[in-house]
Amino acid sequence: MSLQVPSRAKGGATPSTKAVILVGGPARGTRFRPLSLDVPKPLFDVAGHPILEHCLNAVAKVSEIKEVFIIGYYEESVFRDFIRDAARNYPNFSIKYLREYQALGTAGGLYHFRDAILKGRPDRFFVINADVCCSFPLTEMLKLFDDKDAEAVILGTRVNDDAATNFGCIVSDAHNKRVLHYVEKPESHISNLINCGVYLFSTECIFPAVKSAIKRRTERPRFVSYPSTEALDSSFFDQDDAEKSEVIRLEQDILSDLADSRQFFVLETKDFWRQIKTAGSAVPANALYLQKAFQSGSEEISKPSANILPPVYIHPTARVDPTAKLGPNVSIGANVTIGPGVRVKEAIVLEDAEIKHDSCVMYAIVGWSSKIGAWARVEGTPTPVASHNTTIIKNGVKVQSITILGKDCGVRDEVRVQNCVCLPNKELKRDVTNEVIM
């Protein structure tokens, strides 16, 4: 059966647009542990709201989007409550979760659910990776798409040359913004303009491109690595080949080919951008979203005072002693208790946590229902603002720059915890530094 895709709207008709948010699955959230042991990464609160909600806020600003799909391979029950609440908060578009039967890759998931995406014959659709923190200039991407009669637009940003090879790199024409070349995580430097993980695709371009990639994958000669006779299993070949042919990724399999189309353009954003890959990266992402909310005059941000250094988000149900000093870049969750003389800076304190008097929490995440004793210190190490790395080298050992306490952790009075990751349900009775507490 041939793939039916809509032709581009002609004669001044208003083009139809949808949005797809890619959330991945539990096997892909391992770098977000120990936080993802209790809450899936897309639903983790950053600046007082789930990561996924920040994506929906951006989509809501594009009035022509009437349908949003969330694609991943979490269980349907994971997003059921979130989607129910979101349907009330975002009445202008429908939200539906589409579950992959296995990890299909960023392009494989789109192709698998192409019938749902193409229903109603949309002309183009956004693809947003949920683990991206940025200002999401979707309207500007639409304008560039229309002005250039593009087949695809990618959001790009500039990073330091030494960090660029950790991302997909874009070579573009500085005058007309056309993408000339794309390489995912190149071995050597080719550009410091990187892929932000936000795309706008023409439906008549992207699905045939994915179909071609699948065809190339299935027709490519296979070089099989034979295991020893003891380990030989009849299912070894069937499962491995089937999985490899189904996993198609935008970054590795599609974007470099689109660059040959001459209708692939990049919108370079000068605004903030960051990936939320590791648990520690939630702290700088929290700071960026809080700063954006503060600059836009959001009523959710606490008013500055002698003991509130903006931006600070405090949940209405949290109990904060007036002598505690918070900020900058602090989020306080629901039912949190913060005692007298406490200092909190560059941190996320999650629901039901308690911080007793005269304690200090900096560059850290305090997990749900965790308790920090009096005169304790829970702190990480500040990193350069432009850095996209949340690890540092201490005494020749790579450690997390952000200290993370998992759910239900306890820190005794006067105990110091520095540059540590603590798994859930642990109690720290002595000073610890540069450790993973299991």
Beta strands, then each sheet from edge to edge (+ up, - down):
strand 1: 17-24
strand 2: 45-46
strand 3: 49-50
strand 4: 65-72
strand 5: 94-99
strand 6: 124-129
strand 7: 132-134
strand 8: 152-158
strand 9: 168-172
strand 10: 179-184
strand 11: 193-202
strand 12: 264-268
strand 13: 273-275
strand 14: 312-314
strand 15: 319-320
strand 16: 325-326
strand 17: 330-332
strand 18: 337-338
strand 19: 343-349
strand 20: 354-355
strand 21: 360-366
strand 22: 371-372
strand 23: 377-379
strand 24: 391-394
strand 25: 397-400
strand 26: 403-405
strand 27: 410-411
strand 28: 416-418
strand 29: 421-422
strand 30: 427-428
strand 31: 432-433
strand 32: 436-437
sheet 1: 5+ 4+ 1+ 6+ 11- 8+ 12+
sheet 2: 2+ 3-
sheet 3: 7+ 13-
sheet 4: 9+ 10-
sheet 5: 14+ 17+ 19+ 16+
sheet 6: 14+ 17+ 19+ 21+ 23+ 28+ 31+
sheet 7: 14+ 17+ 19+ 21+ 26+ 29+ 32+
sheet 8: 15+ 18+ 20+ 22+ 27+ 30+
sheet 9: 24+ 25-
end
